[in-house]
Amino acid sequence: MMIRVRSFMPFISLLAVAACGGGATRLASAPPLAPVAGMRELTADQQAAQAIGRLTFGPRPGEVDRVNAAGTDRWIERQLSPDGIADVALEGVLQGLPVWSMPLKVLTDSFPPQDVYIRRLRIVRGLAPASQLQLTPDDSAAFKAMNDRGNQYFNQFQAAKVVRAQMSERQLVETLTDFWENHFSVYVGKMPTRFTLLEYDRDIIRPRVLGKFRDLLGAVAHSAAMLYYLDNFQSAADSNHMTLPEYRQAEKSGRRPVNHRRNGLNENYGRELLELHTLGVDGGYTQKDVIAVARALTGWTLDDPRAGGGFIFREGMHDAEPKVVLGHTLPGGRGLEDGEDVLDIVARHPSTARYIAFKLARRFVSDTPGKALVERAAETFRRTDGDLREVMRTILTSPEFFSRAAYRAKVKSPFELVLSARRIMNASPDTSASTAFQIQRLGQQLFGHLAPNGWPETGDQWINAGSLLDRINFGVQVGGGRLRFAPAEQWPGWALLSAMPLDRQVDGVVDQLLGGNVSLETRSILFKGQNPLAAANAPAPVRPSLRDLLGIALGSPEFQRR
């Protein structure tokens, strides 16, 4: 049964406040203070909760106490050096998802798109490449069976991404992978093959999230996912500029060739490289720079992308004439190095340092990070030549990170909300795609943002009337045992609290699910048992069940934040 809006207006009002950035301050019963340099405003328990809330997808039962006992700073440092963290439980689950370790070429050869499948049939049957081929019923049935198996493997990839976020002990790697995949956003509906996203997540983004920004930027620029999504694989020198072979011929003959090319320059990737990936919209570039960057990246294409082919540089597509990018002259007569120089220029531009520092601070500290923190992180970026581990260390050890204003002030995205529920409820890993579909129903399909600017990073963009009710309903469903592999009885607090009186149950749920700190409104709703399942005119129950309390807590404003 769904929630009646009238009976649950207190939660809706509080959630709206939380999305606007005021909820954390109210619940902490303290005014926002500017952090004093070198000092932390949070207690030791709060510091542990803050670190877990930002570096992970939510605490597991008892995790705040464990981190506090081990030392929050020591735990953060371990997360910054993940190679030394064992991940035995996760690796065991991933063995049941073989797609995670399969090479892209093996997958695309085994499960090709229909156009590639038909092309292969033409070759097998000795037909000309351009000839029409009428699929027989047997052909269609074989393709359908093969395609269904391919879809199952794609669902394994979605499950693996969710399982990693839930189970990995290297949680900072997982949250940063989520951040950078959103920063370098691509769209699942515009990929050359269904497994291109597996390569993007596993081989391009994930291994580089704590490395040098230039290395990450370069890997993305060479990736099939980005080159295909933003059409750069089709971008070629236009009719006003010579390709590299033409430029060489002109140098020999002294005459400029006349060409009649129809295909030409595509500015999509050049524009997003500057606006979204590096300098930012106010980073100081012009339309001339966009065009020059796009020209420098002509010839950066893919070898038969629909068959899983990867990056290749084609001289016959590359604009080899001189270019000026952000004040830097790229001489004529060059090839691949034009694009590499562009990546060097934008990766080390001062605007990039500020833009990346701002976005990381916004994700991990506050929707509106202070200028002082952003500048310190940007200075670290510049000083270390874009060392992302050091930039994160600057942010995660800052007084702003441990300030009252930042504590539990970020609204969870649907991905974060569902994963945090799975973690706090001690859910068993879901190796189906069901959890991914649950996240999609809450408004965030994996790799499903159509535009290249990615999913919102601020709470106000996630909260509206419809999403508020969906979130509250989600909490009720979890409390009722309808989260896959997460029965209420599996929650560690169940055995202790199930036979206790109401006041002890409320205190236990508040402590174990909500960190021990809730508003008077939330506590009142828990005690009264006016749970979201009740109709507006229904009599109040004698007392809410423990399942009711779990559902109310997981749908509460406090649980929506991290």
C-alpha positions, -999 to +999 in steps of 0.1 A: +000+000+000+013+034-009+017+064+014-011+089+020+003+124+016-018+140+043-008+115+070+029+119+063+033+157+057+058+161+086+083+138+067+077+156+034+083+190+050+115+178+067+128+162+035+123+194+016+142+213+043+170+187+041+173+191+003+178+228+007+207+223+031+189+232+063+180+198+077+214+188+092+216+220+111+182+217+126+187+181+136+220+188+152+204+217+172+234+239+165+240+269+143+264+265+113+298+277+123+328+285+102+354+258+110+385+270+128+417+263+109+432+230+122+403+222+145+374+198+142+340+206+154+327+170+155+330+145+183+350+114+178+318+094+171+306+120+147+339+121+129+337+084+123+301+087+111+310+116+088+339+097+072+318+066+067+289+086+053+311+103+027+337+077+018+313+047+017+278+040+005+266+040+041+276+023+074+271-014+080+259-025+114+284-015+141+308+001+116+309+035+132+320+020+164+347-001+147+361+029+127+361+051+158+379+024+178+405+019+151+409+057+146+391+077+119+423+092+105+439+058+102+408+044+085+408+073+060+444+068+052+438+031+046+410+040+021+434+063+003+458+033-001+434+006-011+459-019-025+466-030+010+430-038+018+419-074+013+385-079-005+380-116+000+343-117+004+337-095-026+360-116-048+341-147-038+308-132-050+323-119-082+333-154-091+296-161-096+295-132-121+320-143-147+313-113-170+334-092-146+366-109-156+359-116-192+378-096-219+356-072-240+366-089-272+354-123-260+321-108-250+315-089-282+325-119-303+302-141-284+272-117-283+274-093-312+248-067-321+223-077-349+241-058-376+274-075-368+257-109-366+242-104-401+275-092-414+291-124-402+264-146-418+271-129-451+308-139-448+299-175-439+275-178-468+299-162-493+278-131-500+290-097-510+294-073-480+267-050-493+242-077-502+208-081-486+204-111-464+170-124-454+172-141-421+156-175-420+134-185-390+164-206-378+187-175-381+162-154-362+158-180-335+195-184-331+201-147-329+173-144-303+188-171-281+223-156-284+210-121-277+191-133-246+223-148-232+241-115-240+214-097-220+220-120-191+257-112-192+249-074-193+226-079-163+256-096-146+276-064-151+249-043-136+247-067-106+285-066-103+285-028-101+259-029-073+276-057-055+309-040-055+294-008-041+277-028-013+304-053-004+339-039-013+361-030+016+378-005-007+348+018-004+366+050-014+375+034-047+338+026-052+325+061-043+352+077-065+344+054-094+308+065-091+319+102-090+342+099-120+318+079-141+293+107-135+319+134-142+329+116-175+292+107-181+282+085-210+248+071-219+239+034-220+215+040-249+243+052-271+271+026-269+286+006-298+281-026-279+262-036-247+296-045-231+314-012-238+302+001-204+319-029-187+352-019-202+345+017-192+339+009-156+363-019-150+393-010-173+391+028-179+377+045-148+381+023-117+419+016-119+427+054-121+405+071-095+434+077-071+461+083-098+470+113-119+442+132-135+460+134-168+462+096-169+424+093-162+416+120-187+437+103-214+422+069-207+387+084-211+397+102-243+409+069-259+379+049-247+353+035-270+325+047-247+334+084-248+345+085-285+313+068-296+289+087-272+302+121-282+306+112-319+344+119-321+349+086-338+332+102-368+350+136-366+373+143-395+390+173-411+365+195-429+368+206-465+387+238-455+416+219-439+441+193-451+444+158-437+478+146-427+485+127-460+473+158-479+495+181-458+525+159-465+517+159-502+513+197-502+547+201-486+563+180-514+544+196-543+539+231-530+503+230-540+472+228-518+450+199-528+413+203-535+390+180-517+353+172-517+348+156-484+312+154-471+319+144-436+337+169-414+344+182-380+322+172-350+326+196-320+307+175-294+337+160-276+359+191-280+332+212-263+325+188-235+362+182-229+365+219-220+331+226-205+325+195-184+357+174-181+384+200-175+381+239-174+344+242-166+319+265-183+336+296-168+371+284-173+382+310-198+379+292-232+362+305-263+344+290-293+376+293-312+392+270-286+364+245-289+369+243-327+407+241-323+404+212-298+379+194-320+403+198-350+432+185-328+412+154-320+402+145-356+413+110-365+408+098-329+384+071-338+375+034-334+383+003-353+350-014-361+333-002-329+301-023-334+323-054-333+341-042-301+371-026-318+391-001-298+410+031-303+428+038-335+443+069-350+435+075-387+458+099-405+433+103-434+408+119-410+431+141-390+433+179-396+470+184-398+471+222-402+483+245-374+460+253-345+459+275-314+445+260-282+442+283-252+471+303-264+493+273-272+503+269-309+502+233-323+524+232-354+512+218-387+521+184-401+515+165-369+492+136-361+483+119-328+504+142-308+480+171-315+454+155-294+479+144-267+492+180-264+456+192-260+451+168-231+483+180-216+472+216-219+438+212-204+448+188-177+473+214-164+453+245-169+447+265-137+409+265-143+410+227-144+426+226-109+398+248-095+370+230-113+380+195-103+387+207-067+353+223-066+335+192-079+353+168-055+346+192-025+310+194-035+306+156-037+325+149-005+319+179+018+290+202+009+267+212-019+283+247-016+319+241-006+338+271+008+363+290-013+391+284+011+388+246+009+384+246-029+415+268-032+436+245-010+425+214-029+432+232-062+467+242-050+473+205-041+462+196-076+486+221-092+515+213-069+512+175-074+505+177-112+470+165-107+476+137-081+440+128-072+450+108-041+466+139-027+437+161-036+414+137-018+437+137+012+435+175+013+397+174+013+391+144+036+415+157+063+402+193+062+384+211+091+356+218+066+351+180+061+347+176+099+326+207+104+291+209+119+278+225+087+290+195+066+278+168+090+250+147+074+243+177+050+243+158+017+211+143+003+216+108-010+211+100-047+189+070-055+220+049-060+233+060-026+200+056-009+194+020-021+230+009-014+229+025+021+197+006+029+213-027+017+244-020+038+226-010+071+201-039+068+230-064+064+215-076+031+230-106+013+246-097-021+221-095-050+237-111-080+206-104-102+198-070-118+169-065-094+187-039-072+198-020-103+162-019-114+151-006-080+176+022-083+162+030-117+126+031-103+138+057-079+150+079-108+186+069-115+193+043-141+229+031-141+246+050-169+212+063-179+217+100-180+211+111-215+230+144-214+268+145-209+265+166-177+257+136-156+234+131-127+229+160-102+254+163-074+233+186-052+203+177-030+178+202-044+180+185-078+169+151-063+140+162-042+105+170-055+070+160-045+071+127-064+106+117-054+098+124-017+069+100-017+090+074-036+117+076-010+093+072+019+076+043+002+110+027-004+117+028+033+084+012+040+092-016+015+126-022+031+110-024+066+084-048+052+111-072+040+107-063+003+143-054-004+158-083-022+178-106+002+172-082+031+146-097+054+140-076+085+150-106+107+185-104+091+191-070+105+214-075+135+192-053+157+162-075+152+170-103+176+178-078+204+149-054+199+120-076+187+108-085+223+115-051+239+090-024+248+083+004+223+105+030+239+135+007+238+127-003+202+125+034+191+158+041+208+174+011+193+162+019+158+173+055+161+207+045+174+214+017+149+198+030+117+200+068+122+231+074+141+214+083+173+203+118+163+168+125+150+144+154+151+116+156+175+092+152+146+107+119+135+108+106+170+072+115+175+061+097+143+080+066+155+063+066+189+028+073+176+030+046+150+014+069+124+032+049+098+031+055+060+009+024+055-020+039+075-049+055+056-057+090+065-088+081+085-075+048+100-073+046+137-038+046+152-026+012+160-021+002+196+016+003+189+037+001+158+055-031+151+093-033+148+088-036+110+068-003+111+097+014+130+122+001+105+102+014+075+096+048+091+132+052+100+144+042+065+120+066+049+129+094+073+146+127+065+176+116+086+182+085+065+180+105+032+212+123+042+248+113+045 
